[in-house]
Structures are given as structure tokens and as C-alpha cells.
């Protein structure tokens, strides 16, 4: 990780795909995929993982 890169925080979600870019809720791009389809799938999977983490925090 570059020194100015920060890990994703719960408030960064939900992520979305814009063309080949994956962007945070505030519109800041965080990654670029090889295709729009891959960007969509990565954003979807990261959002699903974050949903599970949120549920686990509330159930603990």
C-alpha cells in the first residue's frame, strides 16, 4: 500500500462502478478494473462483504 492509501472504512460504502472505475460513496475512485463487468462484480462483492461485517458487528 502506498503511504497515502488508507483502508476502506464503513462510511466509504456502498461502493459503485463507474465505467471501469470502482468508486466510494463520496465519488472518490479507489481502483480501476480491466472491464466494466469486472468493476461491477468487484464493487458488488466488496459491498456484500461489508454488509456481512456490519451484521457481525451488530450481532456480537
C-alpha atoms as an extended CHARMM CRD file, in Angstrom:
* protein
*
        60  EXT
         1         1  UNK       CA              0.0000000000        0.0000000000        0.0000000000  PROA      1               0.0000000000
         2         2  UNK       CA              1.2770000000        3.4340000000       -0.8280000000  PROA      2               0.0000000000
         3         3  UNK       CA              1.7520000000        5.6380000000        2.1970000000  PROA      3               0.0000000000
         4         4  UNK       CA             -1.1700000000        7.8970000000        1.2460000000  PROA      4               0.0000000000
         5         5  UNK       CA             -3.5290000000        4.9190000000        0.6680000000  PROA      5               0.0000000000
         6         6  UNK       CA             -5.9390000000        4.2830000000        3.5210000000  PROA      6               0.0000000000
         7         7  UNK       CA             -8.0130000000        1.1730000000        4.1510000000  PROA      7               0.0000000000
         8         8  UNK       CA            -11.6930000000        1.3910000000        3.3230000000  PROA      8               0.0000000000
         9         9  UNK       CA            -13.9000000000        2.4950000000        6.2050000000  PROA      9               0.0000000000
        10        10  UNK       CA            -17.5680000000        1.5880000000        6.7430000000  PROA      10              0.0000000000
        11        11  UNK       CA            -18.5920000000        5.1170000000        5.7620000000  PROA      11              0.0000000000
        12        12  UNK       CA            -16.9730000000        4.5890000000        2.3160000000  PROA      12              0.0000000000
        13        13  UNK       CA            -19.7090000000        2.0980000000        1.4010000000  PROA      13              0.0000000000
        14        14  UNK       CA            -21.6060000000        1.3320000000       -0.6890000000  PROA      14              0.0000000000
        15        15  UNK       CA            -19.0900000000        1.2260000000       -3.4840000000  PROA      15              0.0000000000
        16        16  UNK       CA            -20.2070000000        1.5180000000       -7.0890000000  PROA      16              0.0000000000
        17        17  UNK       CA            -18.7590000000        1.0160000000      -10.5300000000  PROA      17              0.0000000000
        18        18  UNK       CA            -18.4680000000        3.8990000000      -12.9740000000  PROA      18              0.0000000000
        19        19  UNK       CA            -17.2530000000        2.5180000000      -16.2630000000  PROA      19              0.0000000000
        20        20  UNK       CA            -14.0530000000        0.6370000000      -15.3190000000  PROA      20              0.0000000000
        21        21  UNK       CA            -13.5580000000        2.5330000000      -12.0360000000  PROA      21              0.0000000000
        22        22  UNK       CA            -14.6540000000        1.4780000000       -8.5780000000  PROA      22              0.0000000000
        23        23  UNK       CA            -15.6320000000        4.4980000000       -6.5200000000  PROA      23              0.0000000000
        24        24  UNK       CA            -16.5280000000        5.1680000000       -2.8960000000  PROA      24              0.0000000000
        25        25  UNK       CA            -19.8480000000        6.6080000000       -1.7700000000  PROA      25              0.0000000000
        26        26  UNK       CA            -18.3990000000       10.1290000000       -1.9950000000  PROA      26              0.0000000000
        27        27  UNK       CA            -17.3580000000        9.5900000000       -5.6260000000  PROA      27              0.0000000000
        28        28  UNK       CA            -13.6200000000        9.1770000000       -4.9650000000  PROA      28              0.0000000000
        29        29  UNK       CA            -12.1550000000        6.4850000000       -7.2620000000  PROA      29              0.0000000000
        30        30  UNK       CA            -10.2800000000        3.7220000000       -5.4560000000  PROA      30              0.0000000000
        31        31  UNK       CA             -9.4470000000        1.2600000000       -8.2330000000  PROA      31              0.0000000000
        32        32  UNK       CA             -9.7170000000        0.5770000000      -11.9270000000  PROA      32              0.0000000000
        33        33  UNK       CA            -10.6200000000       -2.8100000000      -13.3700000000  PROA      33              0.0000000000
        34        34  UNK       CA             -9.8820000000       -4.3020000000      -16.7820000000  PROA      34              0.0000000000
        35        35  UNK       CA            -13.5230000000       -4.0410000000      -17.8170000000  PROA      35              0.0000000000
        36        36  UNK       CA            -16.8460000000       -2.5750000000      -16.7270000000  PROA      36              0.0000000000
        37        37  UNK       CA            -18.1530000000       -6.0700000000      -15.9490000000  PROA      37              0.0000000000
        38        38  UNK       CA            -15.2400000000       -6.7810000000      -13.6010000000  PROA      38              0.0000000000
        39        39  UNK       CA            -15.6400000000       -3.3770000000      -11.9050000000  PROA      39              0.0000000000
        40        40  UNK       CA            -19.3420000000       -4.1370000000      -11.3120000000  PROA      40              0.0000000000
        41        41  UNK       CA            -18.5720000000       -7.5530000000       -9.8550000000  PROA      41              0.0000000000
        42        42  UNK       CA            -15.7660000000       -6.3020000000       -7.5930000000  PROA      42              0.0000000000
        43        43  UNK       CA            -17.9500000000       -3.4950000000       -6.2290000000  PROA      43              0.0000000000
        44        44  UNK       CA            -20.8160000000       -5.9270000000       -5.6670000000  PROA      44              0.0000000000
        45        45  UNK       CA            -18.6060000000       -8.4200000000       -3.8200000000  PROA      45              0.0000000000
        46        46  UNK       CA            -16.9750000000       -5.7610000000       -1.6480000000  PROA      46              0.0000000000
        47        47  UNK       CA            -20.3970000000       -4.3670000000       -0.7470000000  PROA      47              0.0000000000
        48        48  UNK       CA            -21.6500000000       -7.8500000000        0.1520000000  PROA      48              0.0000000000
        49        49  UNK       CA            -18.5930000000       -8.4540000000        2.3460000000  PROA      49              0.0000000000
        50        50  UNK       CA            -19.1130000000       -5.1280000000        4.1070000000  PROA      50              0.0000000000
        51        51  UNK       CA            -22.7820000000       -5.9960000000        4.7100000000  PROA      51              0.0000000000
        52        52  UNK       CA            -21.6860000000       -9.2200000000        6.4140000000  PROA      52              0.0000000000
        53        53  UNK       CA            -19.1680000000       -7.3200000000        8.5710000000  PROA      53              0.0000000000
        54        54  UNK       CA            -21.8570000000       -4.8240000000        9.6040000000  PROA      54              0.0000000000
        55        55  UNK       CA            -24.2510000000       -7.6490000000       10.5410000000  PROA      55              0.0000000000
        56        56  UNK       CA            -21.4970000000       -9.3490000000       12.5560000000  PROA      56              0.0000000000
        57        57  UNK       CA            -20.7400000000       -6.1320000000       14.4600000000  PROA      57              0.0000000000
        58        58  UNK       CA            -24.3910000000       -5.6880000000       15.4010000000  PROA      58              0.0000000000
        59        59  UNK       CA            -24.8740000000       -9.3300000000       16.4150000000  PROA      59              0.0000000000
        60        60  UNK       CA            -21.7480000000       -9.5010000000       18.5970000000  PROA      60              0.0000000000
